[in-house]
Amino acid sequence: MNLYESGEMYLESIYVLSMKSPCVRSIDVGEYLGYSKPSVSRAMSALKSGGYVTADKDGSLHLTPSGLEVAEKIYTRHTVLSGLLERLGVDKKTAVEDACRIEHVISDESFNAIREHMWKMSAGLDKG
């Protein structure tokens, strides 16, 4: 299954919510993203059939290993990119919104270069 931005957003949301609570349901994802129940239901069906998400009989959602891999990748991109934008002087709200858009389209090569640069900047700041 080819994941699009919306699928990545759903996976990232499940990941973020699962860090706060062991039980994440579709309704929680909908509230977090501001999406309707039918939209979330369609997305969860697609993510389940794609092998990214499973659901318990009580409706609790769980990321499969492949779903977790995608979610962690997007979440890492989001945190690194929003952090970079804030360090550049962008206000937090704008940095988060822009990072949310960039995280889905940036290449692995470009993202890894940014992450490496930030790591070097942090290491340099710690020494000085």
N, C-alpha and C positions, 0 to 999 in steps of 0.2 A: 504494500500500500504506500502510495506516495503522500507524504504529509504536507499539508499546506500550512500557511501561517496560523489559521484558526485552530487547526489540530494541535500545533505546537503550543498555542496559547492555553488550550484546555489542559494539555499535559503539564505545562508549567504551573497552572493554577492548582491542579490536584497535588502536585509536588509541594507547593508553598503551603497549601491548606493542611497537608499531612504533617508538616513540620510543627503545626500548631495543635493538631488533634489527630488521634489515631483513626478516627472515623470521619471519612469524607464522603458526602453523598452528593448526588447530582444537584440537589437544591442549593447546597453550599457553593458549588461551582458557579451556578447561575447567579446567586447573590453576589459572589466575589467579582464576577465579570460584568454583572449588570445585564445578563442575557435572559431571554424568556425560557420557560420550561420546555416548550416544544423544540427550540433551538438546541438546548443542552441535551435533550433526549436523542435527537438525531445525531448529534456529534458523538455522544457516548456509544450509540449503536455502531457508528462507523469506527470508532477507536477500539471497541471490543472486537469487531470483525477483523480489524487490521492487526490484532494481537498486541495492542498497546495498553489496554486496560481490562481488568476483570472486575466483577461485582459479586459480592456475597449475596446470600439469599435475603439478608436484611437491607440490601441496597448500598452497602459500604463499598466504595471504589478503591481499587488497588492498581498501581502501575506494574506492568509486567517488566521483566528485565529490559526489553527494548523500549518500553514506554519510559522507564526510569532513566535510561541513557539519553533519550531525547530531552526529557524534562530537565535533567541536570545540566545538559549542554546549554539549553536556552536560558535557564536560571543563571548560570555562570556568566554567559554573555551579557545578560541584563545587568547583573551587579557590577561587572567590570566596566561596561560601557557607561552606565549611569554614574559610577564613581569617577571615571575619567572626565565626563562632561562637567560634573560638579567641581572637580579640581581645576578645570579650565575657567570656572567662574559662572557657569550656567546655574540658574536657580534650581533647587531640588525637584520641584514639580515638573518643570520643562525637561530636565535631565532624565527623569524617569519616563516621561512620555516619549521622548525622542529615542531613548535606549530601547524601549518597547518596540518601536518600529524598526530600528536598525538591526536588532538582534536576529531578525528572521531573514535578512537579505545579505548580511556581510559574509564574505567567504571565510573558510577556516584559516586560510593563509593570512588574510588581513587581520582577523581577530587575534590569531596567535601572535602576530607582530605587535599589536596593540597591548596585549596582555604582557608580553615580554618587556616592552618598553615601560609599562607601568611598574612592573616588578623591579626593573633596573632603577627607575626613578625613586621608588620607595626605599630600595637598598641604599641609594646615594643619599637620600634625605636622612636615613637612620644614622649614617656615618658622620654627617656634618652637623 
